[in-house]
Amino acid sequence: MSGGDARYFTTHKKGEIAEWRDEINNPDRDKKKEAVKKVIAAMTIGKDVSMLFTDVVNCMQTDNVEMKKLVYLYLINYAKNQPDLAILAVNTFVKDTQDPNPLIRALAVRTMGCIRVIKITEYLCDPLQRALVDEDPYVRKTAAICVAKLFDINAELVQDRGFLHQLHELLADSNPMVVANAVAALSEVQESSNIIQSFALGSNTVYKLLAALNECTEWGQVIILDSISSYSPQNESQAESIIERVTPRLQHANCAVVLSAAKVIVSQLEGVQNSNTVSNVIRKLAPPLVTLLSAESEIQYVALRNINLIIQRYPGILKEEIKVFFCKYNDPAFVKQEKLETMVKLASNQNIEQVLLEFKEYATEVDVEFVRKSVRAIGRCAISISASAGRCIEVLLELIQTKVNYVVQEAIVVIRDIFRRYPDRYEGVIGALCDSLDSLDEPEAKASMVWIIGEYADRIDNAEDLLEAFLETFHDEAVDVQLQLLTATVKLFLKKPSSGPQHLIQQVLHRATSDTDDPDLRDRAYVYWRLLSSDPEAAKEVVLAAKPIMSDDRASLDLETLQQLLQQVSTLSSVYHKVPSAFVPRSTNINHELALEETDDLSHEARKNSGENPEPASHSHIQGVNMLADLMDNFGVAAKQNAIAQLDSSKTVADSQGTFLTGHLASQAKCQSMGAFPVSTSHSESVLLSEHTTSGLRITGFIVSSSDGSPYYDLLITNLTQKPLGGFQFQFNKNFFMLTPKQQPDIGMVLPGERKSCMIPLAYFGSSAGGKASPVLQVAVKSPHQNDTIFYYNDQIPLEAVLLPEAQMNFEHFTEYWQSAQLIDQCTKRLTVSQQSSANVEAVVAKLEQNKFHTASLRSIDGASVAFVTGKYMLATSEECILLQITFVKAGAIDAICRSRVEGIAEMALLAAQRLLC
């Protein structure tokens, strides 16, 4: 509406609905349009005008584009409430999709996609298919977004009609905006579904997207850059090429484009090993990030939160730019606090003097909360940079001299932490602290001061008097202060066992055991009492034991979480510093997680509602699942019952990691054995799913390695039901080796009584479980022909199947690495060897080399033949080595020692060797 249309929003008189109906039905086009505008205005301000539905719909038959837009807007708003009447508009919609005017064609398709009425979506398919190949790019880009909307309404319809395949073809469109919208639609489909057939972003597609960047709108660029950020380069040169082509986006005026470009660059840098290249790229990345700090305060905050993530990964990126983070007098409080955090992270020996002067200045401001954080920042710098600790203490003492109550108290808390970080170095300042005792009124500051007195009781002459002054108000103090008083008095007694401290210890123990209701305080007092009365020396060992040293808290995130958050730069996740699953229940962008321990009640209800025995079953299943998206959502519900003995309570469910998801694009794994496939062996050795717990579906098999070193799932599927089964879909839970199906099996229909084998290729782009190495693999499987019932089972990942083919290492390197302190995991076993393999040490080595182990050296030591063998496997961020020393003891037995940098791998390696040699 134009500026003069404001009159439509003025108050209307009674009886206006009938008046509008008459005007809408007036043959005069101008009056009709005026009436529709009044209706839309009333609808906009919340007035119910649904009773005019039929009259407004009749106005669709017009050539006036403005009128069509108004009527379509009305339809979008009211069609859901009147679906039967909305069908009346279908013929006009279909007709408009074939209009010569591309604007009308696009408008019709967009509106049909926005009307969330199932009956209308059925009529949308044919016009949408035509629109996706329309000659006008405006229509094509509108149709691309419409596919995502249709998928949200009816996902199965989108897959059946091949719309996802057409979206894939639009990625190669000549118009960059069509490409951007296709990427946006595919991304939306991925985020709203857990369909496991995935279209992995390939090199050719990446370069097409990069070529479209220059001509896209700014938001189209954001969409394309976000999709490219999830691409793993095939080699270092490809990563450098992507970085080079994305770098110009850092100069864009739109902050979202800059942050998305930074995300791509940071993600691709993981594939660059050349330190000079990394340094050059980081140097180019710094100025655009600094420029973001000249924008509005809200954008500054978002930029600062993202910068804090990036500098944790690349600490030197802004080391020369610390001045830009100095707070301005008119900065909002949230920006100041974030700048403060950034300055702490960037502080170093070279700039610490500047930083401390800034912090000292901030400590004189009127914002109490910001002042406290500034004082704490000084202490964090002292803890993080040992060479600056003395200077930090001086600044804190100067702040104490100001006699500002909250500054003094915060400084005492900070100095306590510095004492814990550097014991016996700065106790000379205790006298100045004791002079400020009268100004302490906050529990944390009091507790800190009491801790200092107790810790240095033997060096404070009047420690007894100081503690006695605190004990006078013992009952009025907070529990934290009471606990510190109790411990400090015991320390004083142990360090100065004179009559004075004896009186104090009796007094405090009596008060802590008889005159308090707090269980923690009372229990601690009883422990001290019994220790002191039974064994004072033991009490000294307990109470006066060395304290853990304060650690540097500037790197607040562990490496795995940091890597995940860096993949989310420019999103809410990077602002919250939390992975999406921590605040979005249905998040699928990184690692959709459902903690198994949180699903106890759900699991019980699921079994109860399905008529199953509430007791744990060997294979649980859940009925009535419509999509495979629900498959992994319910994994924790059913799998916990049969896997609790093998799962750590912290394990969570993760979605498959694809760039885009399609139903028709994923190439399928064929059941025939092909050249690179391993030779299938007897499946009867490993029953994964029994027909007794799956209503007739039996699956056997195991994970094997092909001749080219890639892992495959060798399965035999047996149909013991009364109807054909097909369309099997497998999905893996988060596992240590990041295994996930590269594609789904396509073995056709398995008839009743028939069995078919299939080889599912596996890839290493799943989610890592982290922690101690574990061979446990949790698998979910379903067939749409079995009522979409989902079955779950546990399998074992044999280490020999996931070893990488290239693991050569010379003996000098082997010896050096064997003696390295990094190899924290060691396992020693005597292995039984088959008669065929035990002929000599060469036969043992040959058997291992056939399974991707490599020999570093064969030697004779003290008359025994010894083989030094290496292996290599993939971790989340690197390749890790396994070292074995095999000694030929006698026929039929060898002694094996294995070392690894990851806990649990050594034992798995020896078990693998035992399997290969037995």
HELIX and SHEET records of a PDB file:
HELIX    1   1 GLY A    3  PHE A    9  5                                   7    
HELIX    2   2 GLU A   16  ILE A   24  1                                   9    
HELIX    3   3 ARG A   29  THR A   44  1                                  16    
HELIX    4   4 SER A   50  LEU A   52  5                                   3    
HELIX    5   5 PHE A   53  VAL A   57  1                                   5    
HELIX    6   6 ASN A   58  MET A   60  5                                   3    
HELIX    7   7 VAL A   65  TYR A   78  1                                  14    
HELIX    8   8 PRO A   83  ALA A   86  1                                   4    
HELIX    9   9 ILE A   87  ALA A   89  5                                   3    
HELIX   10  10 VAL A   90  ASP A   96  1                                   7    
HELIX   11  11 PRO A  102  CYS A  114  1                                  13    
HELIX   12  12 ILE A  118  LEU A  132  1                                  15    
HELIX   13  13 PRO A  137  ILE A  153  1                                  17    
HELIX   14  14 ALA A  155  ASP A  160  1                                   6    
HELIX   15  15 PHE A  163  LEU A  170  1                                   8    
HELIX   16  16 PRO A  176  SER A  192  1                                  17    
HELIX   17  17 SER A  203  LEU A  213  1                                  11    
HELIX   18  18 GLU A  218  ILE A  228  1                                  11    
HELIX   19  19 GLU A  236  VAL A  246  1                                  11    
HELIX   20  20 THR A  247  GLN A  251  5                                   5    
HELIX   21  21 CYS A  255  LEU A  269  1                                  15    
HELIX   22  22 SER A  275  THR A  291  1                                  17    
HELIX   23  23 LEU A  292  SER A  294  5                                   3    
HELIX   24  24 SER A  297  ARG A  313  1                                  17    
HELIX   25  25 ILE A  322  PHE A  325  5                                   4    
HELIX   26  26 ALA A  333  LEU A  346  1                                  14    
HELIX   27  27 ILE A  352  TYR A  362  1                                  11    
HELIX   28  28 VAL A  368  SER A  384  1                                  17    
HELIX   29  29 SER A  386  SER A  388  5                                   3    
HELIX   30  30 ALA A  389  ILE A  400  1                                  12    
HELIX   31  31 ASN A  405  ARG A  421  1                                  17    
HELIX   32  32 GLU A  427  VAL A  429  5                                   3    
HELIX   33  33 ILE A  430  CYS A  434  1                                   5    
HELIX   34  34 LEU A  437  SER A  439  5                                   3    
HELIX   35  35 PRO A  443  GLU A  455  1                                  13    
HELIX   36  36 ALA A  457  ARG A  459  5                                   3    
HELIX   37  37 ALA A  463  LEU A  471  1                                   9    
HELIX   38  38 PHE A  474  ASP A  476  5                                   3    
HELIX   39  39 VAL A  479  LYS A  495  1                                  17    
HELIX   40  40 SER A  499  SER A  514  1                                  16    
HELIX   41  41 PRO A  519  SER A  534  1                                  16    
HELIX   42  42 PRO A  536  VAL A  543  1                                   8    
HELIX   43  43 LEU A  559  LEU A  566  1                                   8    
HELIX   44  44 LEU A  572  TYR A  576  1                                   5    
HELIX   45  45 PRO A  580  ALA A  582  5                                   3    
HELIX   46  46 LEU A  596  THR A  599  5                                   4    
HELIX   47  47 ASP A  600  ASN A  609  1                                  10    
HELIX   48  48 ALA A  629  ASP A  633  1                                   5    
HELIX   49  49 PHE A  635  ALA A  643  1                                   9    
HELIX   50  50 HIS A  683  GLU A  685  5                                   3    
HELIX   51  51 PRO A  784  GLN A  786  5                                   3    
HELIX   52  52 LEU A  799  VAL A  802  1                                   4    
HELIX   53  53 PHE A  811  TRP A  818  1                                   8    
HELIX   54  54 SER A  837  ALA A  839  5                                   3    
HELIX   55  55 VAL A  841  GLU A  849  1                                   9    
HELIX   56  56 ILE A  905  LEU A  917  1                                  13    
SHEET    1   A 2 SER A 198  PHE A 199  0                                        
SHEET    2   A 2 PHE A 660  LEU A 661 -1                                        
SHEET    1   B 4 HIS A 621  ILE A 622  0                                        
SHEET    2   B 4 ILE A 790  GLN A 796 -1                                        
SHEET    3   B 4 VAL A 776  LYS A 782 -1                                        
SHEET    4   B 4 GLN A 729  PHE A 732 -1                                        
SHEET    1   C 5 VAL A 687  LEU A 689  0                                        
SHEET    2   C 5 LEU A 697  SER A 705 -1                                        
SHEET    3   C 5 PRO A 711  ASN A 719 -1                                        
SHEET    4   C 5 ARG A 755  ALA A 763 -1                                        
SHEET    5   C 5 THR A 740  PRO A 741 -1                                        
SHEET    1   D 5 ASP A 825  THR A 832  0                                        
SHEET    2   D 5 ALA A 893  SER A 900 -1                                        
SHEET    3   D 5 GLU A 879  LYS A 890 -1                                        
SHEET    4   D 5 ALA A 864  MET A 874 -1                                        
SHEET    5   D 5 HIS A 854  ILE A 861 -1                                        
END                                                                             
